[in-house]
Amino acid sequence: MSSRQGGKQKPLKQPKKDRADMDEEDMAFKQKQRDLQKAEKEAIAKMKKK
């Protein structure tokens, strides 16, 4: 019998990055992004009111 090993092999999946691996810079950046997004939503809501 012949084996079915021909063709491309799938690449191995990379392990997911744990939240504990994030350093202070990453945490500060994510917080800044959340604040900016919140400010944008508030500005849009304010413009819709007018």
PDB file of N, CA, C and O in Angstrom:
ATOM      1  N   MET A   1       0.828  -1.192   0.000  1.00  0.00           N
ATOM      2  CA  MET A   1       0.000   0.000   0.000  1.00  0.00           C
ATOM      3  C   MET A   1       0.869   1.251   0.000  1.00  0.00           C
ATOM      4  O   MET A   1       1.959   1.275   0.570  1.00  0.00           O
ATOM      5  N   SER A   2       0.368   2.262  -0.639  1.00  0.00           N
ATOM      6  CA  SER A   2       1.119   3.512  -0.662  1.00  0.00           C
ATOM      7  C   SER A   2       0.600   4.443   0.433  1.00  0.00           C
ATOM      8  O   SER A   2      -0.580   4.425   0.782  1.00  0.00           O
ATOM      9  N   SER A   3       1.495   5.236   0.953  1.00  0.00           N
ATOM     10  CA  SER A   3       1.084   6.169   2.015  1.00  0.00           C
ATOM     11  C   SER A   3       0.572   7.467   1.402  1.00  0.00           C
ATOM     12  O   SER A   3       0.862   7.753   0.240  1.00  0.00           O
ATOM     13  N   ARG A   4      -0.163   8.239   2.142  1.00  0.00           N
ATOM     14  CA  ARG A   4      -0.767   9.473   1.632  1.00  0.00           C
ATOM     15  C   ARG A   4      -0.013  10.683   2.173  1.00  0.00           C
ATOM     16  O   ARG A   4      -0.620  11.570   2.772  1.00  0.00           O
ATOM     17  N   GLN A   5       1.281  10.731   1.973  1.00  0.00           N
ATOM     18  CA  GLN A   5       2.090  11.800   2.517  1.00  0.00           C
ATOM     19  C   GLN A   5       2.488  12.828   1.468  1.00  0.00           C
ATOM     20  O   GLN A   5       3.294  13.711   1.762  1.00  0.00           O
ATOM     21  N   GLY A   6       1.961  12.745   0.271  1.00  0.00           N
ATOM     22  CA  GLY A   6       2.335  13.671  -0.776  1.00  0.00           C
ATOM     23  C   GLY A   6       1.695  15.034  -0.578  1.00  0.00           C
ATOM     24  O   GLY A   6       0.764  15.179   0.214  1.00  0.00           O
ATOM     25  N   GLY A   7       2.185  16.019  -1.284  1.00  0.00           N
ATOM     26  CA  GLY A   7       1.609  17.356  -1.232  1.00  0.00           C
ATOM     27  C   GLY A   7       2.190  18.201  -0.112  1.00  0.00           C
ATOM     28  O   GLY A   7       3.074  17.781   0.634  1.00  0.00           O
ATOM     29  N   LYS A   8       1.650  19.417  -0.028  1.00  0.00           N
ATOM     30  CA  LYS A   8       2.144  20.354   0.981  1.00  0.00           C
ATOM     31  C   LYS A   8       1.675  19.957   2.371  1.00  0.00           C
ATOM     32  O   LYS A   8       0.557  19.475   2.551  1.00  0.00           O
ATOM     33  N   GLN A   9       2.538  20.165   3.339  1.00  0.00           N
ATOM     34  CA  GLN A   9       2.140  19.939   4.718  1.00  0.00           C
ATOM     35  C   GLN A   9       1.623  21.244   5.297  1.00  0.00           C
ATOM     36  O   GLN A   9       2.103  22.318   4.934  1.00  0.00           O
ATOM     37  N   LYS A  10       0.658  21.164   6.184  1.00  0.00           N
ATOM     38  CA  LYS A  10       0.121  22.362   6.822  1.00  0.00           C
ATOM     39  C   LYS A  10       1.148  22.893   7.813  1.00  0.00           C
ATOM     40  O   LYS A  10       1.806  22.110   8.499  1.00  0.00           O
ATOM     41  N   PRO A  11       1.294  24.212   7.899  1.00  0.00           N
ATOM     42  CA  PRO A  11       2.221  24.759   8.889  1.00  0.00           C
ATOM     43  C   PRO A  11       1.674  24.546  10.298  1.00  0.00           C
ATOM     44  O   PRO A  11       0.462  24.496  10.509  1.00  0.00           O
ATOM     45  N   LEU A  12       2.578  24.424  11.240  1.00  0.00           N
ATOM     46  CA  LEU A  12       2.156  24.244  12.625  1.00  0.00           C
ATOM     47  C   LEU A  12       1.544  25.541  13.139  1.00  0.00           C
ATOM     48  O   LEU A  12       1.987  26.633  12.781  1.00  0.00           O
ATOM     49  N   LYS A  13       0.533  25.412  13.972  1.00  0.00           N
ATOM     50  CA  LYS A  13      -0.112  26.600  14.532  1.00  0.00           C
ATOM     51  C   LYS A  13       0.788  27.206  15.594  1.00  0.00           C
ATOM     52  O   LYS A  13       1.406  26.492  16.383  1.00  0.00           O
ATOM     53  N   GLN A  14       0.857  28.540  15.607  1.00  0.00           N
ATOM     54  CA  GLN A  14       1.630  29.241  16.616  1.00  0.00           C
ATOM     55  C   GLN A  14       0.836  29.272  17.919  1.00  0.00           C
ATOM     56  O   GLN A  14      -0.381  29.450  17.888  1.00  0.00           O
ATOM     57  N   PRO A  15       1.491  29.105  19.047  1.00  0.00           N
ATOM     58  CA  PRO A  15       0.761  29.185  20.313  1.00  0.00           C
ATOM     59  C   PRO A  15       0.254  30.608  20.537  1.00  0.00           C
ATOM     60  O   PRO A  15       0.928  31.580  20.194  1.00  0.00           O
ATOM     61  N   LYS A  16      -0.939  30.717  21.114  1.00  0.00           N
ATOM     62  CA  LYS A  16      -1.510  32.032  21.353  1.00  0.00           C
ATOM     63  C   LYS A  16      -0.727  32.740  22.446  1.00  0.00           C
ATOM     64  O   LYS A  16      -0.241  32.114  23.387  1.00  0.00           O
ATOM     65  N   LYS A  17      -0.612  34.060  22.306  1.00  0.00           N
ATOM     66  CA  LYS A  17       0.116  34.858  23.275  1.00  0.00           C
ATOM     67  C   LYS A  17      -0.755  35.051  24.516  1.00  0.00           C
ATOM     68  O   LYS A  17      -1.906  35.474  24.412  1.00  0.00           O
ATOM     69  N   ASP A  18      -0.213  34.745  25.664  1.00  0.00           N
ATOM     70  CA  ASP A  18      -0.963  34.909  26.907  1.00  0.00           C
ATOM     71  C   ASP A  18      -1.059  36.383  27.272  1.00  0.00           C
ATOM     72  O   ASP A  18      -0.192  37.185  26.925  1.00  0.00           O
ATOM     73  N   ARG A  19      -2.118  36.718  27.968  1.00  0.00           N
ATOM     74  CA  ARG A  19      -2.286  38.105  28.411  1.00  0.00           C
ATOM     75  C   ARG A  19      -1.185  38.488  29.400  1.00  0.00           C
ATOM     76  O   ARG A  19      -0.827  39.662  29.502  1.00  0.00           O
ATOM     77  N   ALA A  20      -0.655  37.527  30.115  1.00  0.00           N
ATOM     78  CA  ALA A  20       0.390  37.801  31.092  1.00  0.00           C
ATOM     79  C   ALA A  20       1.697  38.193  30.404  1.00  0.00           C
ATOM     80  O   ALA A  20       2.570  38.793  31.031  1.00  0.00           O
ATOM     81  N   ASP A  21       1.837  37.855  29.115  1.00  0.00           N
ATOM     82  CA  ASP A  21       3.068  38.167  28.395  1.00  0.00           C
ATOM     83  C   ASP A  21       3.154  39.632  27.986  1.00  0.00           C
ATOM     84  O   ASP A  21       4.229  40.105  27.616  1.00  0.00           O
ATOM     85  N   MET A  22       2.038  40.360  28.045  1.00  0.00           N
ATOM     86  CA  MET A  22       2.056  41.758  27.627  1.00  0.00           C
ATOM     87  C   MET A  22       2.827  42.598  28.644  1.00  0.00           C
ATOM     88  O   MET A  22       2.697  42.407  29.853  1.00  0.00           O
ATOM     89  N   ASP A  23       3.616  43.513  28.142  1.00  0.00           N
ATOM     90  CA  ASP A  23       4.357  44.371  29.048  1.00  0.00           C
ATOM     91  C   ASP A  23       3.593  45.679  29.266  1.00  0.00           C
ATOM     92  O   ASP A  23       2.491  45.864  28.751  1.00  0.00           O
ATOM     93  N   GLU A  24       4.195  46.569  30.029  1.00  0.00           N
ATOM     94  CA  GLU A  24       3.541  47.837  30.396  1.00  0.00           C
ATOM     95  C   GLU A  24       3.205  48.673  29.158  1.00  0.00           C
ATOM     96  O   GLU A  24       2.154  49.313  29.109  1.00  0.00           O
ATOM     97  N   GLU A  25       4.091  48.670  28.164  1.00  0.00           N
ATOM     98  CA  GLU A  25       3.852  49.461  26.949  1.00  0.00           C
ATOM     99  C   GLU A  25       2.610  48.975  26.221  1.00  0.00           C
ATOM    100  O   GLU A  25       1.791  49.781  25.781  1.00  0.00           O
ATOM    101  N   ASP A  26       2.465  47.658  26.092  1.00  0.00           N
ATOM    102  CA  ASP A  26       1.291  47.093  25.422  1.00  0.00           C
ATOM    103  C   ASP A  26       0.017  47.462  26.157  1.00  0.00           C
ATOM    104  O   ASP A  26      -0.983  47.820  25.535  1.00  0.00           O
ATOM    105  N   MET A  27       0.049  47.376  27.480  1.00  0.00           N
ATOM    106  CA  MET A  27      -1.133  47.696  28.277  1.00  0.00           C
ATOM    107  C   MET A  27      -1.492  49.169  28.114  1.00  0.00           C
ATOM    108  O   MET A  27      -2.667  49.504  27.967  1.00  0.00           O
ATOM    109  N   ALA A  28      -0.494  50.053  28.137  1.00  0.00           N
ATOM    110  CA  ALA A  28      -0.746  51.483  27.985  1.00  0.00           C
ATOM    111  C   ALA A  28      -1.299  51.777  26.596  1.00  0.00           C
ATOM    112  O   ALA A  28      -2.216  52.587  26.456  1.00  0.00           O
ATOM    113  N   PHE A  29      -0.758  51.136  25.576  1.00  0.00           N
ATOM    114  CA  PHE A  29      -1.225  51.350  24.210  1.00  0.00           C
ATOM    115  C   PHE A  29      -2.676  50.917  24.064  1.00  0.00           C
ATOM    116  O   PHE A  29      -3.480  51.634  23.468  1.00  0.00           O
ATOM    117  N   LYS A  30      -3.021  49.751  24.603  1.00  0.00           N
ATOM    118  CA  LYS A  30      -4.398  49.263  24.507  1.00  0.00           C
ATOM    119  C   LYS A  30      -5.357  50.187  25.245  1.00  0.00           C
ATOM    120  O   LYS A  30      -6.464  50.441  24.769  1.00  0.00           O
ATOM    121  N   GLN A  31      -4.942  50.694  26.406  1.00  0.00           N
ATOM    122  CA  GLN A  31      -5.794  51.608  27.166  1.00  0.00           C
ATOM    123  C   GLN A  31      -6.003  52.899  26.382  1.00  0.00           C
ATOM    124  O   GLN A  31      -7.108  53.440  26.356  1.00  0.00           O
ATOM    125  N   LYS A  32      -4.944  53.393  25.746  1.00  0.00           N
ATOM    126  CA  LYS A  32      -5.049  54.615  24.947  1.00  0.00           C
ATOM    127  C   LYS A  32      -6.007  54.404  23.776  1.00  0.00           C
ATOM    128  O   LYS A  32      -6.813  55.281  23.466  1.00  0.00           O
ATOM    129  N   GLN A  33      -5.922  53.244  23.128  1.00  0.00           N
ATOM    130  CA  GLN A  33      -6.811  52.934  22.011  1.00  0.00           C
ATOM    131  C   GLN A  33      -8.263  52.881  22.469  1.00  0.00           C
ATOM    132  O   GLN A  33      -9.152  53.380  21.780  1.00  0.00           O
ATOM    133  N   ARG A  34      -8.507  52.274  23.635  1.00  0.00           N
ATOM    134  CA  ARG A  34      -9.874  52.206  24.164  1.00  0.00           C
ATOM    135  C   ARG A  34     -10.407  53.598  24.462  1.00  0.00           C
ATOM    136  O   ARG A  34     -11.565  53.902  24.175  1.00  0.00           O
ATOM    137  N   ASP A  35      -9.551  54.451  25.043  1.00  0.00           N
ATOM    138  CA  ASP A  35      -9.975  55.820  25.358  1.00  0.00           C
ATOM    139  C   ASP A  35     -10.311  56.598  24.091  1.00  0.00           C
ATOM    140  O   ASP A  35     -11.302  57.327  24.055  1.00  0.00           O
ATOM    141  N   LEU A  36      -9.492  56.448  23.053  1.00  0.00           N
ATOM    142  CA  LEU A  36      -9.747  57.142  21.791  1.00  0.00           C
ATOM    143  C   LEU A  36     -11.041  56.661  21.153  1.00  0.00           C
ATOM    144  O   LEU A  36     -11.814  57.465  20.632  1.00  0.00           O
ATOM    145  N   GLN A  37     -11.277  55.373  21.191  1.00  0.00           N
ATOM    146  CA  GLN A  37     -12.493  54.819  20.601  1.00  0.00           C
ATOM    147  C   GLN A  37     -13.721  55.307  21.360  1.00  0.00           C
ATOM    148  O   GLN A  37     -14.749  55.612  20.755  1.00  0.00           O
ATOM    149  N   LYS A  38     -13.616  55.380  22.672  1.00  0.00           N
ATOM    150  CA  LYS A  38     -14.727  55.868  23.491  1.00  0.00           C
ATOM    151  C   LYS A  38     -15.005  57.336  23.174  1.00  0.00           C
ATOM    152  O   LYS A  38     -16.164  57.737  23.067  1.00  0.00           O
ATOM    153  N   ALA A  39     -13.953  58.138  23.024  1.00  0.00           N
ATOM    154  CA  ALA A  39     -14.115  59.549  22.702  1.00  0.00           C
ATOM    155  C   ALA A  39     -14.760  59.716  21.325  1.00  0.00           C
ATOM    156  O   ALA A  39     -15.602  60.595  21.141  1.00  0.00           O
ATOM    157  N   GLU A  40     -14.377  58.888  20.365  1.00  0.00           N
ATOM    158  CA  GLU A  40     -14.974  58.951  19.025  1.00  0.00           C
ATOM    159  C   GLU A  40     -16.463  58.638  19.077  1.00  0.00           C
ATOM    160  O   GLU A  40     -17.265  59.324  18.442  1.00  0.00           O
ATOM    161  N   LYS A  41     -16.835  57.612  19.824  1.00  0.00           N
ATOM    162  CA  LYS A  41     -18.246  57.245  19.937  1.00  0.00           C
ATOM    163  C   LYS A  41     -19.045  58.372  20.571  1.00  0.00           C
ATOM    164  O   LYS A  41     -20.161  58.666  20.142  1.00  0.00           O
ATOM    165  N   GLU A  42     -18.474  59.007  21.597  1.00  0.00           N
ATOM    166  CA  GLU A  42     -19.163  60.112  22.259  1.00  0.00           C
ATOM    167  C   GLU A  42     -19.327  61.288  21.305  1.00  0.00           C
ATOM    168  O   GLU A  42     -20.376  61.933  21.289  1.00  0.00           O
ATOM    169  N   ALA A  43     -18.300  61.572  20.513  1.00  0.00           N
ATOM    170  CA  ALA A  43     -18.369  62.680  19.562  1.00  0.00           C
ATOM    171  C   ALA A  43     -19.422  62.399  18.494  1.00  0.00           C
ATOM    172  O   ALA A  43     -20.165  63.301  18.105  1.00  0.00           O
ATOM    173  N   ILE A  44     -19.492  61.176  18.026  1.00  0.00           N
ATOM    174  CA  ILE A  44     -20.485  60.807  17.014  1.00  0.00           C
ATOM    175  C   ILE A  44     -21.890  60.940  17.593  1.00  0.00           C
ATOM    176  O   ILE A  44     -22.794  61.451  16.932  1.00  0.00           O
ATOM    177  N   ALA A  45     -22.071  60.480  18.824  1.00  0.00           N
ATOM    178  CA  ALA A  45     -23.381  60.584  19.463  1.00  0.00           C
ATOM    179  C   ALA A  45     -23.769  62.048  19.651  1.00  0.00           C
ATOM    180  O   ALA A  45     -24.934  62.415  19.497  1.00  0.00           O
ATOM    181  N   LYS A  46     -22.793  62.870  19.981  1.00  0.00           N
ATOM    182  CA  LYS A  46     -23.040  64.301  20.184  1.00  0.00           C
ATOM    183  C   LYS A  46     -23.449  64.961  18.866  1.00  0.00           C
ATOM    184  O   LYS A  46     -24.347  65.803  18.842  1.00  0.00           O
ATOM    185  N   MET A  47     -22.789  64.577  17.773  1.00  0.00           N
ATOM    186  CA  MET A  47     -23.108  65.156  16.465  1.00  0.00           C
ATOM    187  C   MET A  47     -24.494  64.709  15.992  1.00  0.00           C
ATOM    188  O   MET A  47     -25.198  65.477  15.337  1.00  0.00           O
ATOM    189  N   LYS A  48     -24.885  63.496  16.313  1.00  0.00           N
ATOM    190  CA  LYS A  48     -26.195  63.001  15.904  1.00  0.00           C
ATOM    191  C   LYS A  48     -27.315  63.714  16.648  1.00  0.00           C
ATOM    192  O   LYS A  48     -28.420  63.858  16.125  1.00  0.00           O
ATOM    193  N   LYS A  49     -27.031  64.162  17.874  1.00  0.00           N
ATOM    194  CA  LYS A  49     -28.032  64.875  18.664  1.00  0.00           C
ATOM    195  C   LYS A  49     -28.397  66.205  18.037  1.00  0.00           C
ATOM    196  O   LYS A  49     -29.559  66.610  18.063  1.00  0.00           O
ATOM    197  N   LYS A  50     -27.417  66.883  17.477  1.00  0.00           N
ATOM    198  CA  LYS A  50     -27.635  68.232  16.937  1.00  0.00           C
ATOM    199  C   LYS A  50     -28.523  68.245  15.750  1.00  0.00           C
ATOM    200  O   LYS A  50     -28.794  69.309  15.193  1.00  0.00           O
TER     201      LYS A  50
END
